[in-house]
Amino acid sequence: MSKLKHTPGRWNIKTEIFNDRNHPVLSIECGDVAIAHVFCNDQSDDGMDEANARLIAAAPEMLEMLNTVAEGMNTVADNAPYWTKEQIVEHAMQIQSLVCELEAKAEGQEEND
């Protein structure tokens, strides 16, 4: 795993910024640090702007989950010759669960949806 190169911490979405047309701009921030801005499109109300902001804000958590999945896959690969079929299936199911959690995070779904 490479050294952390992004702003560490939880990224949050704030909607207090407005552009020159007085339309909301979603700000993705970590504490007092601005990470990104999503300029809301006044042409549609399909939730795409909010979904884009949620995806960006979830990036650090998704990266952490991907690293965990990769570690899990390495564990299975390293130990498969010594494990029973049941142990391999158990670990594969844990990895599958993490992948599903990652997918839900990317889609903006809460853990208790």
C-alpha positions, -999 to +999 in steps of 0.1 A: +000+000+000+013+034-009+017+064+014-015+085+020-015+113-006-050+128-001-064+150+027-069+126+057-101+126+077-139+125+071-150+146+041-184+163+045-207+181+021-218+217+028-242+237+007-235+272+020-218+285-012-236+301-041-222+308-075-226+341-095-260+329-107-272+324-071-273+286-076-260+263-049-225+250-050-219+218-029-186+221-011-168+189-001-147+198+029-125+182+056-126+205+086-116+239+072-100+225+041-120+227+008-115+195-012-138+201-041-169+220-053-198+206-073-216+233-092-254+225-092-271+224-125-303+245-125-314+226-157-323+194-139-335+182-105-326+146-108-303+145-078-272+140-099-253+169-083-259+156-048-249+121-059-217+134-074-209+153-042-216+122-021-194+101-043-165+126-039-170+129-002-170+091+002-137+087-016-114+083+015-137+057+031-140+038-003-102+038-006-099+024+028-124-003+020-106-011-013-074-015+007-091-039+031-105-059+002-071-062-014-056-073+019-084-099+022-077-112-013-040-115-005-048-134+027-069-159+007-043-163-020-015-168+005-034-193+026-056-211+001-033-241-001-035-246+037-072-238+043-102-260+040-128-252+014-151-238+042-124-214+053-118-201+018-156-197+013-159-179+046-132-154+037-146-150+002-180-141+017-164-115+040-147-100+010-180-100-010-196-082+019-170-055+018-174-051-019-212-048-015-206-022+013-182-003-011-208-003-039-235+010-015-212+037-004-204+047-039-241+049-047-247+071-016-267+045+003-265+046+041-254+016+060-288+010+075-308+013+042 
